[in-house]
């Protein structure tokens, strides 16, 4: 029973940390995304150094592919496997360790226990695992970028890269044009 409670707490903490992430989107001026019918997802770049990867490149591609297909199909676009698709969805993803360090100066806001502590500086450092994802949607015929979503500083502590990517993709596509919604006059 304790295990279930811990697991629920872990999921809640991960979900709360993901909701705080911001996603920036950009649609090219004068482009009506609703005129497009079909899309495909192509393998993008995985920018994490090989010795730091916690997920393999193929698993990352399959996870992003699955999430993108789900979001695009919910908005009325049709997925096709081949190069005849009108839109090409690609990505750049990665994770990295971020070290933050500083010096609090003499005493470091800590009382000196001995006279020799008075001139000692207090330094600190923290290391976190962060990630980034950039989604690009291009017109297949002219290779022009039509839509872009990006996030960085995606905190991965207490969660994993796959769930973080799914959450970011979900959040990014909230701002994507929905073919199922009619325009208001």
N, C-alpha and C positions, 0 to 999 in steps of 0.2 A: 504494500500500500504506500509506503514511504517513497518507493521508486516512482510510482505514478505521479505523486505530488511534486517530486523534484523535476520530473520530465515536463509537467505542466508549467511549472515555474520557469524552466529553461526556455520553453516555447514562448511564454509571455514576455520574458526579457528580450528575446531575439526579435519578436514582433515589434515591441516598443522601440528598440534601437533602430529598426529598419524604417519605421514610420517617420523618423526624424531626418532621414536622408532626403536631399533635394535632387530633383531631376530637372534639367533644363532642356527644353525642346525648341526647335527652330524649323519653320516651314518656309521654303523659298517664296518670295513675293510673287503673286500672280499665278500660283499653282493651285489647281483644284484637284486634290487627291481623290475626290469621289468619282472622277472620270475613269479611273483605273479599275480593272476587274480582277486581275490575277496577280499572284506574287509567288516568289520562291525564296528560300533561305539558303544562302551560300556560306561556306565555312570562312570565318574571319580569322583575325590574328589573336593569339594568346600570348600576352607580353610578360608573363611571369617567368623568371629564370628557372630553368629545368630542375635545379637542385632545391627549389623552394615550392614546387608544385604539390598541392595536396589533392588535386583532381587532374586526370589526364585530359589531353586536348580534345579527344573524341567525345568523352563524357560531357565536357563543357559545351561542345558544339551541339550535341543531342539535347542537352537541357535547355539551351537558349533557343534552339530550333523549335522544340515542343512548346515553349512558352510563347514565342512569337506567332506560331501557327494558331494557337488558341486565341490569342488577343486579336489577330487580324481577321480570323474567321468570325469571331463575335461581332466584328464591325462590318461584315458583309463582303469581305474579299475572299476570293477562292484560291486555295493553295494548289500549285502544280509543281511537279518534280523537275521539269525540264527547263531549258533556256528560252522557251517561248513565252514565259511569264512576262507581264508588262512591268512589274516591279521586282527589284532585287534587294533583299534585306541582308545586310552584312553587319559585322560587329568588330570591335576591338575590346578585349577584356584582359584583366590582369589583377594581380594582388601583389602587395609588397609590404615589407616591415617598415614601420615608421618609428624612428627614435626621436623623442623630444627630451632635451636636456637643458639644464640651467644651473646657475649658481646663485644662492641666496645671500652671498657675502659673508663677512665675518659674523660669527655666531649663528647665522642662518635662522634667526628668530628662535633659537634654543638657548636657554641659560647656560653659561659656562660652568662646568663641574669643577674645573681646576684652572689655575692661572694660565697654563699652556693652551687651553681651549680658546682663549680670547682672540687670538690672531688666526684661528683656523677657519677657512671658508667651508661652507656647507654646499655641496652640489647634489643634484638629483638627476635621474633619468627614468623615462618610462618608454616601453616599447609596445606598440599596438600593431595589429595586422589590419591593413586597409585594402580596399579594392576599388576598381573603376570599371565602367562599362560605357561604351559609345555604340549606339545603334545608328546605322545609316540606311536610308531607303533611297534607291536610285531608280531612275527611268532606264529600263533595259535597252531601249532603242538608241538613246543619245548619251547614256552614261552620266547624266546630270543628276546631282544630288538634289532630292526633293524635300526630304525631311530628316531631321537628326535629333537624337535624344542622348544626353550625356549626364553622367554622374561621376563624381570622384569623392574621395574621403568617405567611402562606404565602409563603415566600421564593421569588421568581421569578428570581433571578440564576442564570445558567447553564442555564436552562430556559425553557420558554414557557408561557403561560397555559393553553393547551388541554391539554397533558399534565399540568400541575399540577391542573387541574380534574378530569380523569379519575382521577388518583390519589386525590384527596380523596373523590370520589364512591365509588370502590371501597372506600376505608377506612371511610367513613361507613356503607355498606350491610353491612359485616361485622357491625354491631351491629343490623341490622334483622331482625325476625322472619321466619323461613323456613317457609313453609307446607309444604314438602316434608319437613321433619323432624318426626317423631312425638314427642309429649310422653312423657317418662319417668314411670312411675308410682311 
